[in-house]
Amino acid sequence: MSTTSSCGRGTTRINAARQLPTTIWLPAPDEPDAAPAPGSVLPAWAIEKIRTDFTHRPGRMPATLLKISIQDTVPGMDARTPCTTYTDTADDTAGGAPVLLAELHPDALPDPGDDLSPADAAMPGAMENGWPGFLHRAHRLLPADGLLLLAARQLRDRGVLTDPLGSVIACARTAGFRYLQHIVIAHAHPAGDRLVAAPPIDASPGVTHSDLIALSAIHYA
């Protein structure tokens, strides 16, 4: 997958502790909508970048991108979660398994440090509620090496920006996913040698980027 932004400005560094690549995506200098629309996590230009980088593989037809917007994780969440389908072929056909992109609404995210281990041992795997159940269901949907992308933003808690994804990533590993990559999606316009912030109007004060976590499904024979 690419490690550069759509406008040719990309920065890749290696996290020494985990040896995982971190990539920064920036919008094109002339992008009119650098920030996401209200209620969305990712801007439209980032969705197109995801389609370019994650659904196209050499020698294969483009895969379908399924984007779901998770607003809550209480029982019955699947029935309330809207889904948008993106395909790159005229007849809406696609090759192989879909790429699943989940935009996580801030109200649906766990508090940092929350224990997401199953609350009810009688409801294992996909039968569980909340994040454990969702992640197990996503794992069943995807084949080996199938991609799950999680998009979220930091939250401001008592004046401090907090990263809510740690518990979700740990839960994803328990469900059978491998953590591949962290992409920082900047809400800013490149302007010469500087960035001009264009934060989402519904984000916590001080939030100028979104986080995209790439995970792949592990299946054992």
C-alpha positions in Angstrom: 0.0 0.0 0.0 1.1 3.6 -0.6 2.9 5.5 2.1 2.5 8.9 0.5 -0.4 11.4 0.5 -2.6 12.0 -2.5 -0.9 15.3 -3.2 2.6 13.8 -3.2 3.3 14.9 0.4 3.8 11.9 2.6 5.8 11.2 5.7 6.5 7.7 6.9 8.2 6.9 10.2 8.7 3.6 12.1 7.4 3.2 15.6 10.5 1.8 17.3 8.6 0.0 20.0 6.2 -1.8 17.7 7.9 -1.5 14.3 4.6 -0.4 12.7 4.6 2.2 9.9 2.8 5.5 10.6 1.8 7.6 7.5 0.5 11.1 7.2 -2.1 11.9 4.6 -2.7 15.5 3.5 -5.3 16.8 1.1 -4.3 18.4 -2.2 -3.5 22.1 -1.9 -6.6 22.9 -4.0 -8.9 20.5 -2.2 -12.1 22.5 -1.4 -13.3 20.3 1.4 -10.3 19.4 3.5 -12.5 18.7 6.6 -15.1 16.0 7.0 -18.8 16.8 6.8 -20.6 17.1 10.1 -21.3 13.6 11.5 -18.5 12.0 9.5 -15.1 11.1 10.7 -13.3 11.2 7.3 -13.4 13.8 4.6 -14.4 12.8 1.1 -10.8 13.1 -0.2 -9.6 10.6 2.3 -12.3 8.1 1.3 -11.0 8.4 -2.3 -7.5 7.9 -1.1 -8.6 4.7 0.8 -10.2 3.4 -2.4 -7.0 4.0 -4.3 -4.6 2.5 -1.8 -6.6 -0.4 -0.2 -9.1 -1.7 -2.8 -6.8 -1.9 -5.9 -4.3 -4.8 -6.0 -2.2 -5.7 -9.0 -3.8 -8.3 -11.3 -7.2 -8.2 -9.6 -10.4 -6.4 -10.1 -11.0 -3.5 -7.7 -12.5 -4.7 -4.4 -15.7 -3.1 -3.1 -15.3 -0.7 -0.2 -18.1 -1.0 2.4 -18.2 2.1 4.7 -20.3 1.7 7.9 -20.9 4.5 10.4 -21.1 3.2 13.9 -23.1 5.5 16.2 -23.5 3.2 19.2 -22.6 -0.3 20.4 -25.7 -1.3 22.4 -27.7 -4.4 21.4 -29.1 -4.3 17.9 -26.3 -2.0 16.6 -26.0 -3.8 13.3 -29.6 -2.9 12.3 -29.0 0.8 13.0 -25.6 1.1 11.3 -25.9 2.7 7.8 -23.7 1.3 5.1 -22.4 2.9 1.9 -21.0 0.8 -0.9 -18.3 2.1 -3.3 -17.3 0.2 -6.4 -15.0 1.1 -9.3 -16.6 -0.8 -12.2 -19.5 0.3 -14.5 -21.6 -2.7 -13.6 -20.9 -2.5 -9.8 -19.1 -5.8 -9.9 -15.9 -6.3 -7.8 -13.2 -8.8 -7.4 -12.6 -10.7 -4.2 -13.6 -9.8 -0.6 -14.7 -6.3 0.3 -12.6 -3.9 2.3 -14.6 -2.9 5.4 -14.2 0.7 6.7 -15.8 1.5 10.0 -16.2 5.2 11.0 -16.5 5.3 14.8 -18.6 8.1 16.2 -17.0 9.6 19.3 -20.1 8.8 21.4 -19.7 5.1 20.5 -16.0 4.8 21.6 -15.0 3.4 24.9 -13.3 5.5 27.5 -9.5 5.1 27.5 -8.5 2.2 29.6 -11.9 0.5 29.5 -11.8 -3.3 29.7 -13.5 -4.7 26.6 -13.2 -8.3 27.6 -16.5 -10.3 27.3 -18.9 -9.3 30.0 -20.9 -12.5 29.6 -19.0 -15.8 29.2 -22.2 -17.4 27.9 -22.2 -15.2 24.8 -18.8 -15.9 23.1 -17.5 -14.4 19.9 -20.0 -12.8 17.5 -22.8 -13.3 20.0 -21.3 -10.6 22.3 -22.6 -7.1 22.5 -20.5 -4.0 22.1 -17.1 -3.8 20.5 -16.2 -7.5 21.1 -19.2 -8.7 19.2 -18.8 -6.2 16.3 -15.1 -7.2 15.8 -15.8 -10.9 15.9 -18.6 -10.4 13.3 -16.3 -8.3 11.1 -13.7 -11.1 11.4 -16.2 -13.7 10.2 -17.1 -11.5 7.3 -13.5 -11.1 6.0 -11.3 -13.9 4.6 -7.7 -14.4 5.6 -5.8 -11.2 5.1 -9.1 -9.3 4.5 -8.9 -5.7 5.6 -10.7 -3.9 8.3 -10.1 -0.1 8.6 -11.1 1.8 11.8 -11.5 5.6 11.5 -11.8 7.7 14.7 -10.8 11.0 16.3 -9.3 11.9 19.6 -11.6 13.2 22.3 -11.1 16.0 24.9 -11.6 14.8 28.4 -11.3 17.4 31.2 -9.2 19.6 28.9 -6.8 16.8 27.8 -6.9 15.1 24.4 -7.2 11.3 24.8 -6.8 8.5 22.2 -9.8 6.2 22.5 -8.4 3.5 20.1 -6.1 1.6 22.4 -8.9 -0.6 23.9 -10.5 -1.1 20.5 -7.2 -2.3 19.0 -6.6 -4.7 21.8 -10.1 -6.0 21.4 -9.5 -6.4 17.6 -6.4 -8.5 18.3 -8.5 -10.8 20.6 -11.0 -11.2 17.8 -8.3 -12.4 15.4 -7.0 -9.3 13.6 -3.4 -8.2 13.0 -2.5 -4.5 13.5 -0.9 -3.3 10.2 -0.7 0.4 10.1 -1.6 3.7 11.6 -2.5 6.6 9.2 -2.9 10.2 10.4 -5.4 12.1 8.2 -4.7 15.8 8.7 -7.5 18.3 8.7 -5.4 21.1 7.2 -4.6 22.7 3.9 -1.0 22.6 2.6 -0.1 26.2 1.9 3.5 26.6 0.7 5.8 25.3 3.5 3.1 25.4 6.2 -0.3 23.9 7.0 -3.5 25.8 7.6 -5.8 24.0 10.0 -9.3 23.1 8.8 -10.7 21.2 11.8 -14.1 19.5 11.7 -16.8 21.8 13.1 -18.2 19.0 15.3 -14.8 17.9 16.7 -13.4 18.5 20.1 -11.4 21.7 20.4 -7.8 21.2 19.3 -8.4 18.1 17.2 -6.8 18.6 13.8 -6.5 15.1 12.5 -8.3 11.8 12.4 -6.8 8.3 12.9 -7.1 5.4 10.4 -6.1 2.0 11.7 -5.5 -0.8 9.2 -6.1 -4.4 10.5 -6.0 -7.7 8.6 -8.0 -10.8 9.5 -6.0 -13.9 10.6 -7.6 -17.3 9.9 -5.9 -20.5 10.9 -6.4 -23.7 8.9 
